[in-house]
Amino acid sequence: MRKVLILALLLCGSAFMAVSQEVDRDRSKYAVNNFADNDIYTMYEPYATVKVNEPDGRKVKNIILMIGDGMGLEQISAAWVCNGGSLNLDNFSKIGIQRTYSANKLVTDSAAAGTALATGHKTNNGMISMNPDSVAVKSLAEEAMEKGKRAGAAVTCRVNDATPSVFFSHSSTRKNQEDIVAQMASSGVYFLSGGGIKYWNDREDGRDITAEIQEKGYSFASTKEELMAVEEGPVVALMAPTELPFALDRDGILPSSVEKALQLLDNKKGFFLMVEGSMIDDGGHDNKAGHTMEEIFDFDRTIGKVLEWAEKDGQTLVIVTGDHATGGMTLLSGSIDQKRIKVNFSTTGHNGICLPVYAWGPHSEDFVGVYENTELSDKIRKLIK
């Protein structure tokens, strides 16, 4: 009798557990996360986004490639929540997916991912616009300049960091900072803004490359105000010793620099411009949700400025994507109404997920689908004429 009673109790217990699990399927409460203030962010001053209409024409005169360094769909999703369910990215109706792995690693770095985007070639992590055999491969910016177009870049990191470097230099390693600067200075770049002046005039070889470019006819700016006062190119603006300050401390340098770039690059033959939201990546590496969000907001505000200009121009293709995602960020909870997120970071490094590609303007439909990051570059190259 006792054995029968025990068996009955066990069966009832099992049934109760089964019913409980059926009723309560919120398995997330069993997850273990160690949260700190850096995992929670609330936006108190959301910004207004723009609404633009795509042009009907088919001619691509200008191409603007905007790269959010470390920006994956998870970061974009979190930013959308924090800004109350609205981003300038919402204007893009043509969306694709690109794979990011490099030639020698499943998880890429910015040099290899940038090389794929800039040249259409997979390479090893750390290499700048060279294939794995250390043979230089032509970038989209170089292609544009060969076709008589102007080319430029506006970033928030040093201008000789991995992503801007791949468009205007070639090196077997991203660590060759001074050599990369020397190549950029002689590349024919028409507009270049960001940080990194120490690599131009505080060099081991004793050269002052800022003086050298001015002798070639370049304007040189060391502050935002000086850059805004430039009336014609070519121009190089280096506004910090290395990286620019973080978004909340740099007084809108990126959107202002891009507006100036559009003014100076515009010409009859067209231009190629690369814009990087460089420090989204820093927020991911540091596992700071607020830092990541503020950098994306700055980048998205810049996207809004670009779209407004492109709408008026009517012949400009705008592409927005990332080079890789950083931090393994997961959006766990929050509120659109309260503009608040709670996230979890799984790593302080990069992660290997696919990334969204947003396209707007003439031939934007060419970028729908799933493809390699090298194919994204090939699609852009076909439109440089």
C-alpha positions in Angstrom: 0.0 0.0 0.0 2.8 2.4 0.9 4.5 1.8 -2.4 1.3 2.5 -4.3 0.9 5.8 -2.4 4.4 6.9 -3.1 3.9 6.0 -6.8 0.7 8.0 -6.9 2.3 11.0 -5.3 5.2 10.9 -7.8 2.7 10.7 -10.7 0.7 13.6 -9.3 3.9 15.6 -8.9 5.0 14.9 -12.5 1.5 15.9 -13.7 1.6 19.1 -11.7 5.1 20.0 -13.1 3.9 19.3 -16.6 0.8 21.5 -16.1 3.0 24.2 -14.5 5.3 24.2 -17.4 2.4 24.3 -19.9 0.9 27.3 -18.1 4.1 29.2 -17.5 6.3 29.1 -20.6 8.4 32.2 -19.6 11.7 30.3 -19.6 13.7 33.5 -19.8 13.3 33.9 -16.0 15.6 31.0 -15.6 18.4 32.7 -17.4 21.4 34.0 -15.4 22.6 37.5 -16.2 24.8 39.8 -14.3 23.5 43.2 -15.0 25.0 46.6 -14.3 23.9 50.1 -15.2 25.8 49.8 -18.5 23.2 47.2 -19.6 20.2 49.6 -19.2 19.6 52.7 -21.2 16.8 55.3 -21.4 16.7 58.0 -24.0 15.3 61.3 -22.5 15.6 63.5 -25.6 14.5 61.6 -28.8 15.1 63.3 -32.1 12.8 63.8 -35.0 13.4 61.7 -38.1 13.0 62.7 -41.8 10.6 61.3 -44.4 11.9 61.3 -47.9 10.7 60.1 -51.3 12.9 57.9 -53.6 13.6 59.4 -57.0 12.1 57.8 -60.1 15.2 58.0 -62.3 17.6 55.2 -63.0 20.9 57.2 -63.3 23.5 56.7 -60.5 25.8 59.7 -60.5 26.8 59.7 -56.9 27.3 56.8 -54.4 27.3 57.2 -50.7 28.4 54.1 -48.6 27.6 54.4 -44.9 29.2 51.9 -42.6 28.2 51.5 -38.9 31.3 49.9 -37.4 30.1 47.1 -35.1 26.5 47.8 -36.0 24.3 44.7 -36.3 20.5 44.3 -36.4 20.5 44.0 -32.7 22.0 47.4 -32.2 19.7 48.9 -34.7 16.6 47.3 -33.1 17.6 48.6 -29.7 18.2 52.1 -31.1 14.7 52.1 -32.7 13.1 51.3 -29.3 15.1 54.1 -27.6 14.1 56.7 -30.1 10.4 55.8 -29.6 10.0 53.5 -32.6 11.5 55.7 -35.3 14.9 55.9 -37.1 15.9 57.6 -40.3 16.8 54.0 -41.4 13.0 53.4 -41.6 13.1 55.3 -45.0 14.8 52.3 -46.6 12.5 49.9 -48.4 15.1 47.8 -50.2 17.0 45.6 -47.7 19.5 42.7 -48.2 21.6 40.5 -46.0 25.4 40.2 -46.2 27.7 37.6 -44.7 30.9 38.9 -43.0 33.4 36.1 -42.5 37.0 36.8 -43.6 39.4 34.6 -45.6 40.9 33.1 -42.5 38.4 33.6 -39.7 34.7 33.0 -39.2 34.6 36.2 -37.1 36.1 39.1 -39.1 37.9 42.2 -38.0 37.3 45.7 -39.4 40.3 45.4 -41.8 39.2 42.3 -43.5 35.5 43.3 -43.5 36.4 46.7 -44.8 38.6 45.2 -47.5 35.7 43.0 -48.7 33.4 46.0 -48.8 35.9 48.3 -50.5 37.4 45.9 -53.0 35.2 42.8 -53.5 37.9 40.5 -52.2 38.0 38.4 -49.0 41.3 38.7 -47.1 42.8 37.7 -43.8 42.1 39.6 -40.6 44.3 42.6 -40.3 45.0 43.2 -44.0 44.3 46.5 -45.8 43.0 46.2 -49.4 45.3 43.3 -50.2 44.4 39.7 -50.9 45.7 36.9 -48.7 48.8 36.7 -50.9 49.6 40.4 -50.1 48.7 41.6 -53.6 47.0 45.0 -53.7 43.4 45.1 -54.9 41.6 48.2 -56.2 39.0 49.9 -54.0 35.7 51.5 -54.9 37.2 54.9 -54.2 40.1 54.2 -56.5 37.7 53.0 -59.1 35.7 56.1 -58.8 38.7 58.4 -59.1 39.9 56.5 -62.2 36.6 57.2 -63.8 37.0 61.0 -63.1 34.8 61.1 -60.0 35.8 62.7 -56.7 36.2 60.5 -53.7 36.1 61.1 -49.9 35.6 59.8 -46.5 34.1 61.2 -43.2 34.7 59.2 -40.0 34.8 59.6 -36.2 37.9 57.5 -35.7 41.4 58.3 -36.9 41.3 58.6 -40.7 44.0 55.9 -40.9 42.1 53.3 -38.9 41.0 50.1 -40.7 37.8 51.1 -42.4 38.8 54.4 -44.0 42.3 53.0 -44.8 40.9 50.3 -47.0 39.5 52.8 -49.5 42.7 54.8 -49.9 45.7 52.6 -49.1 47.1 49.1 -49.2 49.0 47.2 -46.5 49.7 43.7 -45.3 48.8 44.9 -41.8 46.6 47.6 -40.4 49.4 48.3 -37.9 51.5 50.2 -40.5 49.8 53.4 -39.5 52.4 55.9 -40.8 52.8 54.2 -44.1 49.0 54.1 -44.5 48.8 57.9 -43.9 51.5 58.5 -46.5 49.5 56.5 -49.0 46.3 58.3 -48.2 47.9 61.7 -48.7 49.0 60.8 -52.2 45.9 58.8 -53.1 44.0 61.7 -54.7 41.3 61.8 -52.0 39.3 65.0 -52.3 37.6 65.1 -48.9 38.9 63.5 -45.7 37.7 64.2 -42.2 38.1 62.5 -38.8 41.0 62.3 -36.3 44.5 61.0 -36.2 46.7 64.1 -36.7 49.5 62.6 -34.7 50.2 60.1 -37.5 50.5 63.0 -40.0 52.8 65.4 -38.2 54.3 63.6 -35.2 56.0 60.8 -37.1 59.0 58.6 -36.6 60.3 59.6 -40.1 60.1 63.3 -39.2 57.7 64.1 -42.1 55.0 66.7 -41.6 52.4 65.4 -44.0 49.9 68.1 -43.2 52.4 70.6 -44.6 53.1 68.4 -47.6 49.4 68.2 -48.6 49.0 72.0 -48.3 51.9 72.4 -50.7 49.9 70.2 -53.1 46.9 72.6 -52.9 44.9 71.0 -50.1 43.1 73.0 -47.5 43.8 71.8 -43.9 41.4 72.1 -40.9 42.2 71.1 -37.4 38.7 72.0 -35.9 35.1 71.7 -36.9 34.9 75.5 -37.3 37.8 75.5 -39.7 36.3 72.7 -41.8 33.0 74.5 -42.0 34.7 77.6 -43.3 36.4 75.8 -46.2 34.8 76.9 -49.5 36.4 74.5 -52.0 38.3 71.2 -52.0 40.4 69.3 -51.8 40.5 69.3 -48.0 41.8 67.2 -45.1 40.4 67.8 -41.7 42.1 66.1 -38.7 40.3 67.3 -35.6 41.9 65.1 -32.8 45.2 63.5 -32.1 43.7 60.0 -32.5 40.0 59.3 -32.4 37.4 62.0 -32.1 35.5 62.4 -28.8 32.5 60.2 -28.2 29.2 61.4 -29.6 27.9 63.4 -26.7 31.2 65.4 -26.6 31.9 66.0 -30.3 29.2 68.6 -31.1 27.8 67.0 -34.1 31.1 66.8 -36.0 30.0 63.8 -38.2 26.7 65.2 -39.6 28.3 68.6 -40.1 31.4 67.0 -41.8 29.2 65.0 -44.1 27.1 68.0 -45.1 30.4 69.8 -45.9 31.6 66.7 -47.9 28.4 66.7 -50.0 28.9 70.4 -50.7 32.5 70.0 -51.8 32.3 66.7 -53.6 29.4 67.5 -55.7 30.3 68.0 -59.4 29.2 67.1 -62.9 30.9 63.7 -63.0 29.8 62.6 -59.6 31.5 61.3 -56.5 32.0 58.3 -54.1 31.7 59.0 -50.4 32.3 56.6 -47.5 30.9 57.6 -44.1 31.7 55.6 -41.0 30.0 55.7 -37.6 33.2 54.4 -36.2 32.6 54.4 -32.4 29.5 52.2 -32.4 32.1 49.5 -32.3 33.7 51.0 -29.1 30.4 50.8 -27.3 30.1 47.2 -28.1 33.7 46.4 -27.0 33.1 48.2 -23.8 29.7 46.5 -23.3 28.0 49.9 -22.7 24.5 50.1 -24.0 24.3 53.9 -23.6 27.5 54.5 -25.5 26.4 52.2 -28.3 23.0 53.9 -28.6 24.4 57.5 -28.6 26.8 56.6 -31.4 24.0 55.0 -33.5 21.8 58.0 -32.9 24.7 60.3 -34.2 25.1 58.0 -37.2 21.3 57.9 -37.9 21.1 61.6 -37.7 23.8 61.7 -40.3 21.8 59.3 -42.5 18.9 61.7 -42.3 21.1 64.6 -43.6 22.3 62.4 -46.4 18.8 61.3 -47.4 17.5 64.8 -47.5 20.4 65.8 -49.8 20.0 62.8 -52.0 16.3 63.4 -52.3 17.0 66.8 -53.8 19.8 65.5 -56.0 17.8 62.6 -57.5 20.8 60.7 -58.8 22.4 59.5 -55.6 22.5 55.9 -54.4 22.7 55.5 -50.6 23.9 52.2 -49.0 23.9 51.7 -45.3 25.4 48.6 -43.7 27.9 47.4 -41.1 31.3 45.7 -41.3 30.5 43.3 -38.4 28.6 43.3 -35.2 30.2 43.8 -31.8 29.5 42.7 -28.3 27.0 39.9 -28.9 24.3 42.3 -27.7 20.8 40.9 -27.1 17.7 43.0 -26.5 16.0 41.4 -23.5 13.4 43.9 -22.5 12.4 47.5 -22.5 9.6 49.9 -23.6 9.0 51.8 -26.8 6.8 54.3 -24.9 9.4 54.8 -22.2 12.2 54.7 -24.7 14.1 52.2 -22.5 16.1 49.1 -23.2 17.7 46.3 -21.1 20.3 44.3 -22.9 22.8 41.5 -22.4 26.3 41.4 -23.9 27.9 38.0 -24.5 31.4 39.1 -25.5 33.7 42.1 -25.6 34.8 41.2 -29.1 33.1 40.9 -32.5 30.5 38.3 -33.4 29.9 36.6 -36.7 26.2 37.2 -37.5 25.0 38.3 -40.9 24.3 42.1 -41.3 21.5 44.1 -42.9 22.1 46.1 -46.1 19.8 49.1 -46.6 19.6 50.7 -50.1 17.9 53.9 -51.2 17.8 55.6 -54.5 18.4 54.6 -58.2 19.2 50.8 -58.5 18.4 50.2 -54.8 16.6 47.0 -55.8 20.0 45.6 -56.9 20.8 45.1 -53.2 17.9 42.9 -52.2 18.8 39.3 -51.3 21.4 37.3 -49.4 25.0 37.5 -50.5 28.6 37.8 -49.4 30.1 41.2 -48.3 32.3 40.9 -51.4 29.2 40.8 -53.6 27.9 44.0 -52.0 31.1 45.6 -53.2 30.7 44.1 -56.7 27.2 45.5 -56.9 28.4 49.0 -56.1 31.3 48.8 -58.5 29.0 48.0 -61.4 27.3 51.3 -60.9 30.4 53.4 -60.9 30.5 54.8 -64.4 
